[in-house]
Amino acid sequence: MKSFVLTICCRDTTGIVAAVASTLAAAEAFIIESSHYGDATSEMFFMRTVFRPTGTRVTSRSEFLDVLLPVSHRFGMALQLHESDRKMKVVLAVSRLGHCLNHLLHRWHAGELGVDLVGVVSNHDDMRRLVDWFGIPFHHLPMNESKQEQEDRFWDVVQEADAELTVLARYMQVLSDRMCQRLEGRCINIHHSFLPSFKGARPYHQAHERGVKVVGATAHYVTPELDEGPIIEQDVVRVGHGLSTEALVRIGKDVENVVLARAVQWHAEHRVLLNGHRTIVFQQGA
C-alpha cells in the first residue's frame, strides 16, 4: 500500500506535532512511524513522519501537499513529502580502492540497499569490469584534462542520470568549491576517522606507528571545507598492539563499508535532516 515520508524543519514552538497529526487525521491518513526532535541550542524543530492514506478523498502526493499547506504556512516550515516506494537515483564515484564500491554494489544487487544505482564515475579504469558485471553504466573520466573540464563531465553524468545523490566511495579526488556547491546537501563522502590526525598518504601506517587503539570511519556530507561537512554516521573498532599495518587497513576497510552503506541508506530514506553544521538522524526504531 502506498505510503509517504514527510520531513519538517521549522522554529521550535508548541503545537507542531499536534497540528501535523490532526491535519493528517482529517485527511484520513494513518501514521505508521513518527520521530521528532527539538534542538535547544538552535531552537529548531525537526520531524519525520511516515503515513499512508486510508480514504479516497486525499491519496496523491500533490493532494497531501495541498492539505499540509496551511499548517506549513502557520509554522513557517521547510516541508518535504516523498513517496516511500520511489527509489532515490544515485551515482557512485570511485578511484582505485574498490571495497566501498563493491560493498554498495553487492547490497544493491541483493536488494538490501533501497536506491536506484544509475551510474559509476571513476578517474581510473580499474573498476570497469566489476561495474559492467552489475550492469550499471561506467563513466571513465581521467584527470588528463583540466580539473574543471573533468568535473564538468562528472556533473553532466549526474544531470543526465537525474541523480539525486552522489556518493564518493573512495573517490580520491578533492572536489572544487564549484562542484561542492553544485552537489550541496546531496553528496556523501567516506574516510578514515583518524582526522585531523594522520592526514595525507598512508594514514594507517602513520596510525600503526603511533599505536592507535581504535580504527574507524566517518561518513559526511561534502562541503568546500575538506572533510569537515556535517557528519551522518561514524563507527570504531578497538585494535590491539599485536596487529600489523595490513590488519589495520583491512579492519578499516570493513568499517568504511558499513558506515558508508548506513549513511547512504539513511539519506535515501529521508532520515537525515541538516541542522546547521550538524545532522539530525532519525534512525529506524529511534
C-alpha positions as YAML, in Angstrom:
chain: A
units: angstrom
residues:
- id: 1
  name: MET
  ca: [0.00, 0.00, 0.00]
- id: 2
  name: LYS
  ca: [1.34, 3.44, -0.95]
- id: 3
  name: SER
  ca: [2.88, 5.47, 1.85]
- id: 4
  name: PHE
  ca: [4.62, 8.83, 2.16]
- id: 5
  name: VAL
  ca: [7.56, 10.25, 4.12]
- id: 6
  name: LEU
  ca: [7.04, 13.76, 5.48]
- id: 7
  name: THR
  ca: [10.03, 15.74, 6.78]
- id: 8
  name: ILE
  ca: [9.72, 19.08, 8.53]
- id: 9
  name: CYS
  ca: [12.12, 21.75, 9.78]
- id: 10
  name: CYS
  ca: [10.99, 24.97, 11.46]
- id: 11
  name: ARG
  ca: [11.41, 27.15, 14.53]
- id: 12
  name: ASP
  ca: [10.57, 25.20, 17.65]
- id: 13
  name: THR
  ca: [7.31, 26.10, 19.37]
- id: 14
  name: THR
  ca: [4.30, 24.44, 20.95]
- id: 15
  name: GLY
  ca: [1.64, 22.64, 18.97]
- id: 16
  name: ILE
  ca: [3.62, 21.47, 15.94]
- id: 17
  name: VAL
  ca: [3.19, 17.72, 16.45]
- id: 18
  name: ALA
  ca: [-0.50, 18.12, 17.27]
- id: 19
  name: ALA
  ca: [-1.11, 20.31, 14.24]
- id: 20
  name: VAL
  ca: [0.58, 17.87, 11.85]
- id: 21
  name: ALA
  ca: [-1.12, 14.81, 13.36]
- id: 22
  name: SER
  ca: [-4.56, 16.40, 13.34]
- id: 23
  name: THR
  ca: [-4.11, 17.61, 9.75]
- id: 24
  name: LEU
  ca: [-3.18, 14.11, 8.59]
- id: 25
  name: ALA
  ca: [-6.02, 12.58, 10.60]
- id: 26
  name: ALA
  ca: [-8.51, 14.95, 8.99]
- id: 27
  name: ALA
  ca: [-7.23, 13.79, 5.60]
- id: 28
  name: GLU
  ca: [-7.85, 10.17, 6.68]
- id: 29
  name: ALA
  ca: [-4.13, 9.34, 6.78]
- id: 30
  name: PHE
  ca: [-2.79, 6.64, 9.09]
- id: 31
  name: ILE
  ca: [0.57, 7.43, 10.76]
- id: 32
  name: ILE
  ca: [2.91, 4.43, 10.59]
- id: 33
  name: GLU
  ca: [6.06, 5.91, 12.13]
- id: 34
  name: SER
  ca: [6.91, 9.32, 13.56]
- id: 35
  name: SER
  ca: [10.00, 10.86, 15.17]
- id: 36
  name: HIS
  ca: [10.68, 14.44, 16.20]
- id: 37
  name: TYR
  ca: [13.38, 16.47, 17.92]
- id: 38
  name: GLY
  ca: [13.62, 19.98, 19.28]
- id: 39
  name: ASP
  ca: [17.18, 21.33, 19.44]
- id: 40
  name: ALA
  ca: [17.57, 23.60, 22.47]
- id: 41
  name: THR
  ca: [20.71, 25.24, 21.07]
- id: 42
  name: SER
  ca: [19.44, 26.27, 17.64]
- id: 43
  name: GLU
  ca: [15.78, 26.42, 18.78]
- id: 44
  name: MET
  ca: [14.86, 24.46, 15.66]
- id: 45
  name: PHE
  ca: [12.36, 21.62, 15.38]
- id: 46
  name: PHE
  ca: [12.76, 18.55, 13.17]
- id: 47
  name: MET
  ca: [10.23, 15.85, 12.34]
- id: 48
  name: ARG
  ca: [9.97, 12.77, 10.14]
- id: 49
  name: THR
  ca: [6.60, 11.06, 9.73]
- id: 50
  name: VAL
  ca: [5.61, 8.08, 7.59]
- id: 51
  name: PHE
  ca: [1.92, 7.76, 6.79]
- id: 52
  name: ARG
  ca: [-0.44, 6.10, 4.33]
- id: 53
  name: PRO
  ca: [-3.83, 7.22, 3.01]
- id: 54
  name: THR
  ca: [-6.84, 5.22, 4.16]
- id: 55
  name: GLY
  ca: [-9.62, 7.15, 2.45]
- id: 56
  name: THR
  ca: [-10.43, 8.12, -1.11]
- id: 57
  name: ARG
  ca: [-10.57, 11.92, -0.82]
- id: 58
  name: VAL
  ca: [-6.80, 12.53, -0.41]
- id: 59
  name: THR
  ca: [-4.48, 9.94, -1.93]
- id: 60
  name: SER
  ca: [-1.74, 11.53, -4.06]
- id: 61
  name: ARG
  ca: [1.41, 13.42, -3.12]
- id: 62
  name: SER
  ca: [0.15, 16.68, -4.63]
- id: 63
  name: GLU
  ca: [-3.14, 16.37, -2.75]
- id: 64
  name: PHE
  ca: [-1.39, 15.83, 0.57]
- id: 65
  name: LEU
  ca: [0.89, 18.81, -0.12]
- id: 66
  name: ASP
  ca: [-2.22, 20.96, -0.58]
- id: 67
  name: VAL
  ca: [-3.68, 19.64, 2.68]
- id: 68
  name: LEU
  ca: [-0.46, 20.38, 4.56]
- id: 69
  name: LEU
  ca: [0.00, 23.87, 3.11]
- id: 70
  name: PRO
  ca: [-1.93, 25.75, 5.83]
- id: 71
  name: VAL
  ca: [-0.01, 24.12, 8.69]
- id: 72
  name: SER
  ca: [3.24, 24.69, 6.79]
- id: 73
  name: HIS
  ca: [2.49, 28.42, 6.47]
- id: 74
  name: ARG
  ca: [1.35, 28.65, 10.07]
- id: 75
  name: PHE
  ca: [4.68, 27.42, 11.45]
- id: 76
  name: GLY
  ca: [6.99, 28.60, 8.64]
- id: 77
  name: MET
  ca: [8.03, 25.05, 7.82]
- id: 78
  name: ALA
  ca: [10.58, 23.81, 5.34]
- id: 79
  name: LEU
  ca: [8.46, 20.81, 4.37]
- id: 80
  name: GLN
  ca: [9.21, 17.92, 2.02]
- id: 81
  name: LEU
  ca: [6.99, 14.99, 1.06]
- id: 82
  name: HIS
  ca: [8.30, 11.86, -0.64]
- id: 83
  name: GLU
  ca: [6.69, 8.69, -1.91]
- id: 84
  name: SER
  ca: [8.13, 5.81, 0.13]
- id: 85
  name: ASP
  ca: [8.31, 3.34, -2.73]
- id: 86
  name: ARG
  ca: [10.19, 5.70, -5.03]
- id: 87
  name: LYS
  ca: [13.87, 4.79, -5.02]
- id: 88
  name: MET
  ca: [16.40, 7.62, -5.00]
- id: 89
  name: LYS
  ca: [18.68, 7.76, -8.05]
- id: 90
  name: VAL
  ca: [22.35, 7.53, -7.01]
- id: 91
  name: VAL
  ca: [25.68, 7.96, -8.81]
- id: 92
  name: LEU
  ca: [28.78, 6.41, -7.23]
- id: 93
  name: ALA
  ca: [32.31, 7.76, -7.69]
- id: 94
  name: VAL
  ca: [35.46, 5.68, -7.12]
- id: 95
  name: SER
  ca: [39.17, 5.70, -7.87]
- id: 96
  name: ARG
  ca: [41.31, 2.55, -7.45]
- id: 97
  name: LEU
  ca: [40.22, 1.33, -4.00]
- id: 98
  name: GLY
  ca: [37.11, -0.70, -4.70]
- id: 99
  name: HIS
  ca: [35.99, -2.02, -1.29]
- id: 100
  name: CYS
  ca: [33.27, 0.58, -0.66]
- id: 101
  name: LEU
  ca: [32.07, 0.38, -4.26]
- id: 102
  name: ASN
  ca: [31.91, -3.42, -4.15]
- id: 103
  name: HIS
  ca: [30.02, -3.38, -0.85]
- id: 104
  name: LEU
  ca: [27.41, -0.92, -2.12]
- id: 105
  name: LEU
  ca: [27.01, -2.81, -5.40]
- id: 106
  name: HIS
  ca: [26.57, -6.12, -3.57]
- id: 107
  name: ARG
  ca: [23.97, -4.73, -1.18]
- id: 108
  name: TRP
  ca: [22.11, -3.07, -4.06]
- id: 109
  name: HIS
  ca: [22.16, -6.30, -6.10]
- id: 110
  name: ALA
  ca: [20.90, -8.26, -3.08]
- id: 111
  name: GLY
  ca: [18.01, -5.83, -2.65]
- id: 112
  name: GLU
  ca: [19.39, -4.59, 0.68]
- id: 113
  name: LEU
  ca: [20.07, -1.01, -0.41]
- id: 114
  name: GLY
  ca: [16.89, 0.86, -1.27]
- id: 115
  name: VAL
  ca: [18.28, 3.05, -4.05]
- id: 116
  name: ASP
  ca: [18.46, 3.06, -7.83]
- id: 117
  name: LEU
  ca: [22.12, 2.98, -8.90]
- id: 118
  name: VAL
  ca: [22.23, 4.85, -12.21]
- id: 119
  name: GLY
  ca: [25.97, 5.15, -12.85]
- id: 120
  name: VAL
  ca: [29.54, 4.92, -11.62]
- id: 121
  name: VAL
  ca: [32.14, 7.60, -12.30]
- id: 122
  name: SER
  ca: [35.88, 6.98, -11.97]
- id: 123
  name: ASN
  ca: [39.10, 8.78, -12.78]
- id: 124
  name: HIS
  ca: [40.64, 5.33, -13.43]
- id: 125
  name: ASP
  ca: [39.51, 2.34, -15.49]
- id: 126
  name: ASP
  ca: [40.28, -0.32, -12.83]
- id: 127
  name: MET
  ca: [36.68, -0.89, -11.67]
- id: 128
  name: ARG
  ca: [35.07, -1.13, -15.11]
- id: 129
  name: ARG
  ca: [34.80, -4.95, -15.20]
- id: 130
  name: LEU
  ca: [33.22, -5.05, -11.75]
- id: 131
  name: VAL
  ca: [30.67, -2.36, -12.60]
- id: 132
  name: ASP
  ca: [29.92, -3.90, -16.01]
- id: 133
  name: TRP
  ca: [29.14, -7.23, -14.29]
- id: 134
  name: PHE
  ca: [26.40, -5.49, -12.31]
- id: 135
  name: GLY
  ca: [25.02, -3.94, -15.48]
- id: 136
  name: ILE
  ca: [25.47, -0.32, -14.41]
- id: 137
  name: PRO
  ca: [26.84, 2.40, -16.75]
- id: 138
  name: PHE
  ca: [30.54, 3.08, -16.10]
- id: 139
  name: HIS
  ca: [31.95, 6.51, -16.93]
- id: 140
  name: HIS
  ca: [35.75, 6.75, -17.16]
- id: 141
  name: LEU
  ca: [36.69, 10.41, -16.61]
- id: 142
  name: PRO
  ca: [40.50, 10.56, -16.42]
- id: 143
  name: MET
  ca: [42.34, 13.53, -14.98]
- id: 144
  name: ASN
  ca: [44.40, 14.10, -18.14]
- id: 145
  name: GLU
  ca: [42.41, 17.24, -18.86]
- id: 146
  name: SER
  ca: [41.82, 20.31, -16.74]
- id: 147
  name: LYS
  ca: [40.11, 19.71, -13.40]
- id: 148
  name: GLN
  ca: [37.23, 22.00, -14.40]
- id: 149
  name: GLU
  ca: [36.67, 20.11, -17.66]
- id: 150
  name: GLN
  ca: [36.75, 16.76, -15.86]
- id: 151
  name: GLU
  ca: [34.30, 17.96, -13.20]
- id: 152
  name: ASP
  ca: [32.02, 19.41, -15.87]
- id: 153
  name: ARG
  ca: [31.84, 15.94, -17.45]
- id: 154
  name: PHE
  ca: [31.21, 14.47, -14.00]
- id: 155
  name: TRP
  ca: [28.38, 16.97, -13.50]
- id: 156
  name: ASP
  ca: [26.96, 16.09, -16.92]
- id: 157
  name: VAL
  ca: [26.75, 12.43, -15.83]
- id: 158
  name: VAL
  ca: [24.92, 13.42, -12.64]
- id: 159
  name: GLN
  ca: [22.44, 15.60, -14.52]
- id: 160
  name: GLU
  ca: [21.83, 13.23, -17.43]
- id: 161
  name: ALA
  ca: [21.15, 10.39, -14.97]
- id: 162
  name: ASP
  ca: [18.86, 12.69, -12.98]
- id: 163
  name: ALA
  ca: [20.81, 11.59, -9.88]
- id: 164
  name: GLU
  ca: [19.60, 12.90, -6.54]
- id: 165
  name: LEU
  ca: [22.65, 11.71, -4.57]
- id: 166
  name: THR
  ca: [26.34, 11.34, -5.39]
- id: 167
  name: VAL
  ca: [28.42, 9.01, -3.22]
- id: 168
  name: LEU
  ca: [32.21, 9.33, -3.09]
- id: 169
  name: ALA
  ca: [33.03, 5.66, -2.47]
- id: 170
  name: ARG
  ca: [36.75, 6.30, -2.00]
- id: 171
  name: TYR
  ca: [36.97, 8.75, -4.87]
- id: 172
  name: MET
  ca: [40.46, 10.06, -4.25]
- id: 173
  name: GLN
  ca: [39.99, 13.50, -5.74]
- id: 174
  name: VAL
  ca: [39.28, 16.75, -3.91]
- id: 175
  name: LEU
  ca: [36.19, 18.35, -5.41]
- id: 176
  name: SER
  ca: [36.44, 22.01, -6.30]
- id: 177
  name: ASP
  ca: [34.34, 24.58, -4.44]
- id: 178
  name: ARG
  ca: [32.24, 24.92, -7.59]
- id: 179
  name: MET
  ca: [31.49, 21.20, -7.69]
- id: 180
  name: CYS
  ca: [30.77, 21.12, -3.94]
- id: 181
  name: GLN
  ca: [28.23, 23.90, -4.38]
- id: 182
  name: ARG
  ca: [26.58, 22.03, -7.26]
- id: 183
  name: LEU
  ca: [26.21, 18.92, -5.07]
- id: 184
  name: GLU
  ca: [25.39, 20.72, -1.81]
- id: 185
  name: GLY
  ca: [23.34, 18.56, 0.54]
- id: 186
  name: ARG
  ca: [23.34, 15.59, -1.83]
- id: 187
  name: CYS
  ca: [26.90, 14.29, -1.86]
- id: 188
  name: ILE
  ca: [28.30, 11.88, 0.75]
- id: 189
  name: ASN
  ca: [31.97, 11.07, 1.38]
- id: 190
  name: ILE
  ca: [33.68, 8.37, 3.45]
- id: 191
  name: HIS
  ca: [37.10, 8.48, 5.08]
- id: 192
  name: HIS
  ca: [39.02, 7.05, 8.00]
- id: 193
  name: SER
  ca: [38.15, 8.70, 11.31]
- id: 194
  name: PHE
  ca: [41.71, 9.48, 12.37]
- id: 195
  name: LEU
  ca: [41.30, 13.01, 11.02]
- id: 196
  name: PRO
  ca: [42.52, 15.60, 11.77]
- id: 197
  name: SER
  ca: [45.44, 13.33, 12.78]
- id: 198
  name: PHE
  ca: [47.35, 11.29, 10.21]
- id: 199
  name: LYS
  ca: [46.48, 13.38, 7.18]
- id: 200
  name: GLY
  ca: [47.81, 12.62, 3.73]
- id: 201
  name: ALA
  ca: [49.24, 9.39, 2.36]
- id: 202
  name: ARG
  ca: [49.32, 6.05, 4.19]
- id: 203
  name: PRO
  ca: [47.23, 7.11, 7.22]
- id: 204
  name: TYR
  ca: [47.01, 3.56, 8.60]
- id: 205
  name: HIS
  ca: [50.78, 3.26, 8.53]
- id: 206
  name: GLN
  ca: [51.03, 6.54, 10.44]
- id: 207
  name: ALA
  ca: [48.41, 5.29, 12.91]
- id: 208
  name: HIS
  ca: [50.23, 1.98, 13.39]
- id: 209
  name: GLU
  ca: [53.46, 3.81, 14.18]
- id: 210
  name: ARG
  ca: [51.62, 5.81, 16.85]
- id: 211
  name: GLY
  ca: [49.99, 2.72, 18.36]
- id: 212
  name: VAL
  ca: [46.35, 3.71, 17.90]
- id: 213
  name: LYS
  ca: [43.79, 1.72, 19.89]
- id: 214
  name: VAL
  ca: [40.72, 2.33, 17.70]
- id: 215
  name: VAL
  ca: [40.18, 2.25, 13.95]
- id: 216
  name: GLY
  ca: [37.07, 3.85, 12.49]
- id: 217
  name: ALA
  ca: [35.33, 5.64, 9.66]
- id: 218
  name: THR
  ca: [33.25, 8.79, 9.12]
- id: 219
  name: ALA
  ca: [30.56, 9.42, 6.51]
- id: 220
  name: HIS
  ca: [29.63, 13.06, 5.99]
- id: 221
  name: TYR
  ca: [28.15, 15.50, 3.51]
- id: 222
  name: VAL
  ca: [30.64, 17.11, 1.18]
- id: 223
  name: THR
  ca: [31.31, 20.84, 1.58]
- id: 224
  name: PRO
  ca: [34.08, 23.14, 0.30]
- id: 225
  name: GLU
  ca: [35.78, 22.68, 3.71]
- id: 226
  name: LEU
  ca: [37.69, 19.44, 3.10]
- id: 227
  name: ASP
  ca: [36.41, 16.54, 5.25]
- id: 228
  name: GLU
  ca: [34.56, 18.92, 7.58]
- id: 229
  name: GLY
  ca: [30.99, 18.56, 6.31]
- id: 230
  name: PRO
  ca: [28.05, 17.59, 8.56]
- id: 231
  name: ILE
  ca: [28.63, 14.07, 9.91]
- id: 232
  name: ILE
  ca: [25.97, 11.45, 9.14]
- id: 233
  name: GLU
  ca: [27.47, 8.31, 10.69]
- id: 234
  name: GLN
  ca: [30.63, 7.07, 12.42]
- id: 235
  name: ASP
  ca: [31.84, 3.80, 13.91]
- id: 236
  name: VAL
  ca: [35.00, 2.43, 15.51]
- id: 237
  name: VAL
  ca: [36.61, -0.92, 16.26]
- id: 238
  name: ARG
  ca: [39.13, -1.46, 19.04]
- id: 239
  name: VAL
  ca: [42.50, -2.81, 17.93]
- id: 240
  name: GLY
  ca: [45.47, -4.23, 19.81]
- id: 241
  name: HIS
  ca: [49.20, -3.70, 19.71]
- id: 242
  name: GLY
  ca: [49.83, -7.05, 18.00]
- id: 243
  name: LEU
  ca: [48.05, -6.19, 14.76]
- id: 244
  name: SER
  ca: [50.06, -5.44, 11.64]
- id: 245
  name: THR
  ca: [49.56, -2.41, 9.45]
- id: 246
  name: GLU
  ca: [47.90, -4.66, 6.87]
- id: 247
  name: ALA
  ca: [45.43, -5.85, 9.52]
- id: 248
  name: LEU
  ca: [44.59, -2.25, 10.46]
- id: 249
  name: VAL
  ca: [43.94, -1.44, 6.79]
- id: 250
  name: ARG
  ca: [41.70, -4.49, 6.43]
- id: 251
  name: ILE
  ca: [39.70, -3.63, 9.57]
- id: 252
  name: GLY
  ca: [39.44, -0.01, 8.45]
- id: 253
  name: LYS
  ca: [38.03, -1.04, 5.08]
- id: 254
  name: ASP
  ca: [35.36, -3.17, 6.78]
- id: 255
  name: VAL
  ca: [34.27, -0.24, 8.96]
- id: 256
  name: GLU
  ca: [34.23, 2.13, 5.98]
- id: 257
  name: ASN
  ca: [31.96, -0.29, 4.09]
- id: 258
  name: VAL
  ca: [29.36, -0.47, 6.85]
- id: 259
  name: VAL
  ca: [29.41, 3.23, 7.78]
- id: 260
  name: LEU
  ca: [29.03, 4.40, 4.18]
- id: 261
  name: ALA
  ca: [26.19, 1.95, 3.49]
- id: 262
  name: ARG
  ca: [24.31, 3.17, 6.58]
- id: 263
  name: ALA
  ca: [24.74, 6.81, 5.56]
- id: 264
  name: VAL
  ca: [23.50, 6.15, 2.02]
- id: 265
  name: GLN
  ca: [20.51, 4.14, 3.26]
- id: 266
  name: TRP
  ca: [19.51, 6.74, 5.86]
- id: 267
  name: HIS
  ca: [19.80, 9.58, 3.35]
- id: 268
  name: ALA
  ca: [17.76, 7.65, 0.78]
- id: 269
  name: GLU
  ca: [15.06, 7.01, 3.39]
- id: 270
  name: HIS
  ca: [14.97, 10.75, 4.23]
- id: 271
  name: ARG
  ca: [16.12, 10.09, 7.79]
- id: 272
  name: VAL
  ca: [18.85, 12.78, 7.77]
- id: 273
  name: LEU
  ca: [17.97, 16.45, 8.30]
- id: 274
  name: LEU
  ca: [20.52, 19.25, 8.35]
- id: 275
  name: ASN
  ca: [20.80, 21.44, 11.44]
- id: 276
  name: GLY
  ca: [23.49, 23.95, 10.53]
- id: 277
  name: HIS
  ca: [26.82, 22.10, 10.64]
- id: 278
  name: ARG
  ca: [25.19, 19.14, 12.40]
- id: 279
  name: THR
  ca: [22.74, 16.47, 11.33]
- id: 280
  name: ILE
  ca: [19.60, 15.09, 12.90]
- id: 281
  name: VAL
  ca: [19.44, 11.37, 12.06]
- id: 282
  name: PHE
  ca: [16.15, 9.61, 12.75]
- id: 283
  name: GLN
  ca: [17.40, 6.05, 12.77]
- id: 284
  name: GLN
  ca: [14.83, 3.31, 12.43]
- id: 285
  name: GLY
  ca: [13.41, 2.47, 15.82]
- id: 286
  name: ALA
  ca: [14.95, 5.60, 17.42]
...
